[in-house]
Amino acid sequence: MNRRRPASTKRHGGRTAALLLAAVTLAAGVFAETTPQQRLEAIQADLGRLESWLQSSRRDREELQDELRRADLALAELATRTRETRQALDTQVELAEQLEADIVDIAEREAQAREAVQAVVRQAWLLSRRGPLQLLLEAESPERVARLLAYHEHLARSRSEAIDAYRQSRRELEGRRRELDVVREQLEQESATLDTQARQLGEARQEQSAALARIETDIEDRESRRTELLRNQERLQELLERLSRQVVEPSGETFVASRGNLPWPVQGRLLQGFEASRSGGSRRSGGVLLAAEPGSSVHAIHPGRVVFADWMRGLGLLVILDHGGGYMTLYAQAESLLRNVGDMVEAGEPLATAGRSGGSSQSGVWFEIRHNGQPTDPSRWCRPPQRT
């Protein structure tokens, strides 16, 4: 299947063709017909055009990096909104279930009230064959007449109370049903919102994939990529050294004591093992890459304090935990961040969700352990991971 190349690549291809055409023309006849000064000027002009092309290429690369950053941040925001909407939806479902239970309870009370009314009506019918006036005319003893009249009065009062209870149950039942209708309508609206956000999340992921494809197509020079990675590594090293000077708590003793028995931030298989700092190449070094599904939780391997939680070029969305004693752990290329700078976290608590931010072609977690800014092999600290 033919893939359409981005506009920036087409521009670069056109510039390259122009340079090649100028070089061929120069080799075919210009050197034979011009003076050394003219040849020097022509070479300087070619070099100027080449430098202009290189500068334009760098600008295009910077624009694509900015586009990737915007896609990563938009994806993180949508993931957070989707998670909050899903929590609200769960709350509405619980409310609906409670209302259903209330309706069942009220319906039972309504049935009891209806039976009570029916019983009172039956008793009234039986007693109506000897009404109060008839009792007085039959010349029975005054004590018996008084008892029967009192029973008539009690029966009338019971009938009134039973009817009132039945009507009250009916009103409560209708009210709860109206509440349930409102909750169901809210559930439908929340479900529609969730569907819309899920679609937006998918579109954002597609935009992210397109931005990654454009970047990979545009950056073809291995040396340029190597220089960029080294520059990113220097910036990260400076950041870690600065953070090491600023944060001194906790002490790090428990981190050292847990060496060899620490968990991994995710349960995924190992995609890239530890490599020391490299002098060239396009692969990251100083950490490991662990496979993880997009949106899955990334957990802290040990208690610590969040000292960095933001997007960083070359690593995407990044969380750094300080464990004291100069020990820090890094969790990079996240889809979204769940913690803020200054938060204290316990081992196993979620820090972020896994993703492909920062330019990675694979979903997962880039994980590093550093001591005084220097990378150390995580496999010497954590339990044996899964292998590919």
C-alpha positions in Angstrom: 0.0 0.0 0.0 1.4 3.4 -1.0 1.6 5.8 1.9 1.4 9.6 1.3 4.6 11.3 2.4 4.2 14.5 4.5 4.6 17.9 2.9 7.8 18.6 4.8 9.4 15.5 3.3 8.3 16.5 -0.2 9.9 19.9 0.4 13.1 18.3 1.5 13.1 15.9 -1.5 12.6 18.9 -3.8 15.5 20.8 -2.2 17.7 17.6 -2.5 16.9 17.2 -6.2 17.8 20.9 -6.8 21.1 20.4 -5.1 21.9 17.3 -7.0 21.0 19.0 -10.3 23.3 21.9 -9.5 26.1 19.5 -8.6 25.7 17.6 -11.9 25.6 20.8 -13.9 28.7 22.1 -12.1 30.6 18.8 -12.8 29.6 18.6 -16.4 30.8 21.9 -17.7 31.0 24.8 -15.3 34.5 23.9 -14.0 35.8 23.6 -17.5 34.6 27.1 -18.5 35.0 29.2 -15.4 37.9 30.7 -13.4 39.0 29.4 -10.0 37.4 32.4 -8.4 34.1 31.7 -10.1 34.3 28.0 -9.2 34.9 29.1 -5.5 31.9 31.4 -5.6 29.8 28.6 -7.1 30.9 26.2 -4.4 30.2 28.8 -1.7 26.7 29.3 -3.2 26.0 25.6 -3.2 27.2 25.4 0.4 24.9 28.3 1.2 21.9 26.5 -0.3 22.8 23.4 1.5 23.1 25.2 4.8 19.7 26.9 4.2 18.2 23.4 3.5 19.6 22.1 6.8 18.3 25.0 8.7 14.9 24.6 7.2 15.0 20.9 8.0 15.8 21.6 11.6 12.9 24.1 11.8 10.5 21.5 10.4 11.7 19.0 12.9 11.1 21.5 15.7 7.6 22.1 14.4 6.9 18.4 14.4 8.2 18.0 17.9 5.8 20.8 19.0 3.0 19.0 17.3 3.8 15.8 19.0 3.9 17.6 22.4 0.4 19.1 21.8 -0.9 15.7 20.8 0.5 14.1 23.9 -0.9 16.7 26.2 -4.3 16.6 24.5 -4.3 12.8 24.8 -3.5 13.1 28.5 -6.3 15.6 29.1 -8.9 13.4 27.3 -7.8 10.3 29.2 -8.3 12.2 32.5 -11.7 13.5 31.4 -12.8 10.0 30.3 -11.7 8.6 33.7 -13.6 11.2 35.6 -16.7 10.7 33.5 -16.6 7.0 34.0 -16.4 7.5 37.8 -19.4 9.8 37.7 -21.3 7.2 35.6 -20.5 4.5 38.2 -21.9 6.8 40.9 -25.2 7.3 39.0 -25.5 3.5 38.5 -25.2 3.0 42.3 -27.9 5.7 42.8 -30.2 4.0 40.3 -29.7 0.7 42.1 -30.6 2.3 45.4 -33.7 3.9 44.0 -34.8 0.5 42.6 -34.4 -1.1 46.0 -36.4 1.8 47.6 -39.2 1.3 45.0 -39.3 -2.4 45.9 -39.6 -1.6 49.6 -42.3 1.0 49.1 -44.2 -1.3 46.9 -44.2 -3.9 49.7 -45.5 -1.3 52.1 -48.1 -0.3 49.6 -49.3 -3.9 49.3 -49.5 -4.1 53.1 -51.5 -0.9 53.3 -53.9 -2.2 50.6 -54.4 -5.4 52.5 -55.1 -3.4 55.7 -57.7 -1.3 53.9 -59.4 -4.4 52.5 -59.5 -6.0 56.0 -61.0 -2.9 57.6 -63.6 -2.7 54.8 -64.6 -6.3 55.4 -65.0 -5.7 59.1 -67.0 -2.6 58.4 -69.3 -4.5 56.1 -69.9 -7.2 58.7 -70.6 -4.6 61.4 -72.8 -2.5 59.2 -75.6 -5.1 59.5 -76.0 -3.8 63.0 -75.4 -0.1 62.9 -75.4 2.3 65.9 -79.1 3.3 65.5 -80.2 -0.4 65.3 -78.2 -1.2 68.5 -80.1 1.6 70.4 -83.5 0.4 69.1 -82.9 -3.2 70.0 -83.0 -2.3 73.8 -79.9 -4.3 74.7 -77.9 -3.6 77.9 -76.3 -0.2 78.1 -72.8 -1.8 78.7 -73.1 -3.9 75.5 -74.4 -0.9 73.5 -71.4 1.2 74.7 -68.9 -1.5 73.7 -70.4 -1.9 70.3 -70.5 1.9 69.7 -66.8 2.1 70.8 -66.0 -0.6 68.3 -67.8 1.3 65.6 -65.7 4.3 66.3 -62.4 2.3 66.4 -63.3 0.7 63.1 -64.0 4.0 61.4 -60.7 5.4 62.7 -58.7 2.3 61.6 -60.3 2.5 58.2 -59.2 6.2 57.9 -55.7 5.5 59.0 -55.3 2.5 56.6 -56.5 4.6 53.7 -54.1 7.5 54.7 -51.2 5.0 54.9 -52.1 3.6 51.5 -52.3 7.0 49.9 -48.9 8.0 51.5 -47.2 4.9 50.1 -48.6 5.6 46.7 -47.3 9.2 46.8 -43.8 8.0 47.9 -43.8 5.3 45.2 -44.6 7.8 42.5 -42.0 10.2 43.8 -39.3 7.6 43.8 -40.3 6.5 40.3 -39.9 10.1 39.1 -36.5 10.3 40.8 -35.5 7.1 39.0 -36.6 8.5 35.7 -34.4 11.6 36.3 -31.4 9.4 37.2 -31.9 7.2 34.1 -32.0 10.3 32.0 -28.7 11.5 33.6 -27.2 8.0 33.0 -28.2 8.3 29.3 -26.6 11.7 29.1 -23.4 10.5 30.9 -23.2 7.5 28.5 -23.5 9.7 25.5 -20.8 12.0 26.9 -18.6 9.0 27.5 -19.1 7.8 24.0 -18.2 11.2 22.6 -15.0 11.4 24.8 -14.0 7.9 23.8 -14.3 8.9 20.1 -12.3 12.0 20.8 -9.7 9.9 22.5 -9.4 7.6 19.5 -9.1 10.6 17.2 -6.4 12.1 19.4 -4.5 8.8 19.3 -4.8 8.7 15.5 -3.4 12.3 15.4 -0.6 11.2 17.7 0.2 8.3 15.4 0.2 10.6 12.4 2.6 13.0 14.1 4.9 10.1 15.0 4.9 8.9 11.4 5.8 12.4 10.1 8.6 12.7 12.6 10.1 9.3 11.7 9.8 10.1 8.0 11.4 13.5 8.4 14.3 12.6 10.7 16.5 10.3 8.4 19.9 11.5 9.4 21.4 9.1 12.0 24.0 11.6 13.2 21.3 14.3 13.7 19.2 11.9 15.7 22.3 10.9 17.8 23.1 14.5 18.5 19.5 15.2 19.6 19.5 12.2 21.9 22.8 13.3 23.5 21.5 16.8 24.0 18.3 15.4 25.6 20.5 13.2 27.9 22.6 16.2 28.9 19.4 18.1 29.8 18.1 15.2 31.8 21.4 14.9 33.6 21.4 18.5 34.5 17.8 18.2 35.8 18.6 15.2 37.9 21.7 16.8 39.4 19.6 20.0 40.3 16.9 17.9 41.8 19.4 15.9 43.8 20.7 19.1 45.3 17.3 20.4 46.1 15.6 17.3 47.6 17.1 15.4 50.5 14.1 13.6 52.0 13.6 10.6 52.4 16.9 9.1 53.5 17.1 6.3 50.9 18.1 3.6 53.4 14.9 1.6 52.8 15.5 1.8 49.0 19.0 0.4 49.3 17.7 -2.3 51.7 15.2 -3.4 49.1 17.8 -4.0 46.4 17.0 -7.1 44.3 13.5 -7.4 45.6 11.8 -4.3 44.2 8.8 -4.7 41.9 8.6 -3.4 38.3 6.3 -0.5 37.5 4.3 -2.7 35.1 4.0 -6.4 34.5 4.8 -6.2 30.8 7.7 -8.0 29.1 11.1 -6.5 28.6 11.4 -4.9 25.1 14.8 -3.2 25.5 17.4 -4.1 28.2 19.7 -1.8 30.0 22.5 -0.1 28.0 25.1 2.3 29.4 25.4 5.7 27.9 26.1 5.4 24.1 28.3 7.5 21.9 26.0 7.1 18.9 22.9 5.5 17.6 19.2 6.3 17.9 18.2 4.1 20.9 17.8 5.4 24.3 20.2 4.4 27.0 20.4 4.4 30.7 17.2 2.5 31.3 14.8 -0.2 30.1 11.6 -0.3 28.0 8.7 -2.4 29.4 5.7 -3.3 27.3 2.3 -2.1 28.5 -1.1 -1.5 27.0 -2.1 2.2 26.4 -3.9 3.5 29.4 -2.8 0.8 31.8 -1.5 1.9 35.3 2.2 2.6 36.0 3.0 2.0 39.7 5.7 3.4 42.0 8.2 0.7 42.9 9.1 2.2 46.3 7.8 5.1 48.5 9.1 8.5 47.5 8.3 12.1 46.7 7.3 13.4 43.2 9.9 15.9 42.1 9.0 16.2 38.4 5.8 15.6 36.6 5.6 17.1 33.1 6.4 16.7 29.4 10.1 16.5 28.5 11.5 16.4 25.0 12.8 12.9 24.0 10.9 11.2 26.9 7.4 12.5 26.6 5.2 12.7 29.8 7.6 11.9 32.7 7.3 11.3 36.4 10.5 11.3 38.7 10.4 10.0 42.2 13.0 10.8 44.8 13.7 8.0 47.3 16.4 9.8 49.3 20.1 9.2 49.4 20.5 10.3 45.8 18.3 7.5 44.5 15.6 8.4 41.9 13.3 6.4 39.6 12.1 7.7 36.3 8.8 6.6 34.5 8.6 8.1 31.0 6.5 8.1 27.7 3.3 8.1 29.7 -0.1 8.7 28.2 -1.3 10.8 31.2 0.1 11.8 34.6 -1.8 11.0 37.9 0.6 12.8 40.4 1.8 16.3 41.0 5.2 17.7 42.1 5.4 17.4 45.9 3.1 14.4 46.3 4.3 11.6 48.6 3.5 8.2 47.2 3.7 4.6 48.6 4.9 1.6 46.8 2.4 0.2 44.3 0.4 3.5 44.0 -0.4 4.6 40.4 1.8 7.4 39.0 0.7 7.6 35.4 -0.9 5.6 32.6 1.3 3.9 29.9 1.5 5.2 26.4 3.8 6.3 23.5 4.5 10.0 24.3 7.8 11.5 23.4 8.2 9.8 20.0 8.2 6.1 21.0 7.0 3.6 18.3 5.8 1.1 21.0 3.4 1.5 23.8 5.0 0.9 27.2 7.0 2.5 30.0 10.6 3.8 29.8 12.0 3.1 33.3 15.3 4.2 34.9 16.9 4.0 38.3 19.6 6.6 39.0 22.0 7.2 41.9 23.4 10.7 42.2 22.3 11.2 38.6 24.1 8.2 37.2 22.0 5.4 35.6 22.2 1.9 37.1 20.8 -1.4 35.7 17.2 -1.8 37.0 17.5 -5.6 36.8 20.0 -5.5 39.7 17.3 -3.8 41.8 14.1 -5.4 40.7 12.9 -8.9 40.4 13.6 -10.8 37.1 11.2 -9.3 34.5 9.5 -11.1 31.6 11.5 -11.5 28.4 10.3 -11.1 24.9 
